[in-house]
Amino acid sequence: MQSLSVNKVLNPAYRKFKPKNEEIEVFKKELLSCIEAIELSDQKNESEEHLKEPIKRFFQSTFYQKNLINTKDKIDLAVYLDETAKSDVGIIIEAKRPSNKTEFLSENNLNKKALQELLLYYLRERIDCKNNNIKHLIVTNGIEWFFFKAEDFYKLFYKNSALVKEYENFRDGLKDTSKNELFYNEIVYVFKLM
């Protein structure tokens, strides 16, 4: 994967959208509120679970007021395509604490547990749930945000038949363990996908 500028990844239709000043102010206020809540919970050494609520509030108050945002299975946060859990997941979010530098990715090193978890959740959603409506995947610690287009995951991972076969063998208990660490440390590692 390569890092791209906003202009290269942003849908041209979005570039024509001109937000109102009030919308920009709401966005800034909500983002600052999210960051403050996350920094406070990190200072208090709260668990990763504590991050979900500020991120959820940020999305609900800015972009996804008419969408259900909740966990789904092991996914930290899923943005559904409408206000019900019966709809497909459109966005998968993996959240890590800001102080968790070991598992959080950087521009120079994407092969970290946060992205490996995101890949596992993507494969579960895409293969097991047969969801072809995923649009975006996000890894965040509330301060840093990494956005991925689902079409890139589709090309790099879903279309990799050897990886899909390894995932299915792992999922079906055909490996010597069903612990996720096997997927992260051996399957992803062998394929050198990131």
N, C-alpha and C positions, 0 to 999 in steps of 0.2 A: 504494500500500500504506500501511496505517496501523499504528502501533504499538498493540498491545493488551496488557492486563494478563495475567498468568499465569492468573487465574481465568476470563478470557474465552476463552482458547484451549485450556486444559487440558480434556481429555475428562472429563466428570463421573465416570466410572468410576475414573479415576486419583485423584481427590480423596478417594475412599473408602479408597484403599490407605494403610495405615499402616506405613511401614517400621520395621524393628526398629532399636534403637540401634546394634547391631553393623553393620548395613547403612549407616547414616548415617555411622558412623566410617570404614568402608571407602571410602565415596564421598568424604568430605573428604580422607582420606589420599591417595587416587589422584588427585584433582583437584589437590591441592597438588604432588604429584610431577610431574604433567603440566605444570603452570605453571612449576615450577622447571626442568625439563628444557628447556622452550621458551625461557625467559628466558636460560638458559645458552647455548643454541645461538644465540640472537639476539645475545648479547654477543660470541660468537666469530665472528659474521658468517657463520654457516652458511647454506646455501641453504634455500629453502623446502621442499625434499625432506626436510630433517632434522626438520621438524615432524610429519611423518606418524606416525612411530613412537610418540612420547609420546601423541598423540591416540588412536591405535589401541589402545595399552596401556590408556589410561583407559577407553575404551568396552568393551574385552574384560573388564576386571576389575570393571566395575560393571553395565552394562545388557545387554550383548550377548555373554555367555559362550558361547552356543550358536550364534553366527552368524559366518560368515566376514566378516572386515573386511580389505579389500585395495584396491588400485587397480583401476580398470577403464578400459581405453583411456586417455583423458586425465583421467579423474576422479581427483582427489587421493586420496579415500578413499570407498569404497562399502561400505555395510553390507548384506550379502545377507540374504535372508529365512530362510536356513538355513545350514548349515556348508559348503555347496558353491557353487562359482562357476556351477553349472548353474541355480541358483535366480535369481529376479529380484532386482534391487537395490531395497531398501526405503528407503534413506537415501543421499543424495548429499551429500558434504562437500567444501567448497572451503576450503583452508587458505592463509593468508598469514602472513608473518613479522610480529611485533609492530611492528617498526621500519618496515614498509612502509605508511606512512600514505597514500601516494598512491593505492594500489590498494584499500585496505580501506575498507569503508563505515562510515557513522556514522548515527545516528538522523536527523540532519538532511540527509544526502546518501546515499541508497541507490544512486544511479547511479554506481557505481564498478566498476572492472574485476572485482573479486571477485564481485559479483552478476551481472555480464554473463557471466562464465565459467560461473557456476552455471546461468544461464538456458540457455546453449548446451548444457551437459551434460544438462540436463533435457530439452531438445527432442530431442537425440540419443537419449537413453534412451527417451523417450515415443514419438517418431515412428519412429525407425529401428529400435529394438529392440522396439517395440510393447509396452512395459512399462507396464501400468496399475496396478501394485502399489507405486508410489512413495508413501511416506507423508510423509516430511519432507525438507527441504533445509536445510543448515546452512552458514553462512560463519563461520569462526573464525580468530583468530590465537592461539588457545590461552588467551588471557586474556579477550577479549571474544567473545561468542557471539551470533549472530543465527540464530534458528530460524524457518523458514517452513513452513507447511502445504502439502503438495503440492496440495491442492484449490484453494488460492489461485493457484498457478502454473497449474493446469488452467484456471481461470476467466479469469485475466488474460492468459495467454500461449497456451496450447494451443488455446483456443476462439477466438483472434484469427486468423481465416482469412487476413488480409493478412500478418500476421507469419509464419504457418506457410508461406505461399507464398514469402515472401522467404527464409526459412530454407532451404526445399527448393531454391530457385534457387541459393543460396550453397553448400549441400551438394553439389549436382549439378554444380558448376563453371560455372554459367551467368553468373557475375559476372566482373569483370575481374581478380579475384584470389581465391585460395582461402585467403588468410591470415585467421586469426581476427580480426585487427584490423578487417577490413572489417565483420564481424558486430558487434563491439563499438562501433566508432566511427561507423558509418553506419546499419546496420539498426536496432540498438537505439536509437540517437540519433533517427532519423527518427520512430520510433513513440512516443518520449517515454514509454516504458513504466514508468520508475522515477523 
